[in-house]
Amino acid sequence: MPTAIDVSSVAGLIAVGMFTAQILLGLLLSVGYNPIRHWPRQRWIKLFTLHNWLAYIGLGTAFIHPTILLASSDAGFRPFDIAVPIWSPTQPIPNTLGAIGFYLIAFVVLTSSVRRVFGRHRWKQLHYTAYGAAAVFFVHGVWADPLLKNRTPDFIDAEKVYVEGCALLVVAASAWRVRQRTGPRGRSAE
Ligand code: HEM
C-alpha cells in the first residue's frame, strides 16, 4: 500500500512532466509553430488551448503534491510548513525551493489570466519568469529526498534521471528557441 509520502512524490514527478510539456508548448507558441502546416499536420491541435489548460492542471497538481503530506503523521508537516517550508521538519532548503517554484508558476499563471491588463510587451516580460521557475523546480526535484529522510540525492536513481532529462529537454529547447529568434530568418525579440 503506497504511503502519503509516496503519493506526494509521484504527484511531484507528474507536475514536473506537465511543466516541462508546458514550457515546450510555450516555446512552440513563441516561434509561431503551426501544427496544421508542420508535423503532426492535425487541425484539432490547438497549441494555445493546450498551453492554457496545462497551466491550470499543472498548478493544481503542484499544489496537491505537498498538500498530500498533511495526511501523513510520519512526515509531520503542518499547513504552515507547506506554505512556508523554511522551518519544515525535514530538508527545509529543497522544500523552500519547491515552494518558491510553485509561487513563481502561480505568478506566471495569474499574470497570464489577466494579461490584457498589462499589454502584450509587459506581459511577455513577466512571462519570462517561467524560466526562473523552471530552474528552481528542477533543482528542487533533483535535490529533494522522496522519502523525506534528508538523504543526499542519488543522481542516477530513475526518478532523478527523469527530472534531469526534463531539465535537459528544456535547456535544449530554449537554446533552439534563441537560435530561431536570432538566426537569419528569426523573429525579432519582443
Ligand atoms: C494561463 C496561463 C498561461 C497562458 C495564457 C500563457 C500564454 C502564452 C503565450 C500566448 C505564449 C506565446 C508568447 C509569444 O507569442 O511569444 C506563451 C509562451 C510561453 N509560456 Fe505561457 N502561458 C501560460 C502559462 C505558462 C506557464 C505556467 C508556464 C511555465 C511552466 C509557461 C511557459 C511559457 C514559456 C517558457 C513560453 C515561451 C516564452 C518565450 O521564450 O518566448 N506559460 N505563453
Residues whose N, C-alpha, C, O or C-beta is under 5 A from the ligand:
A	BS01	HEM	F19 Q22 I23 G26 L27 L29 S30 H51 N52 A55 I105 V108 V109 S112 S113 A130
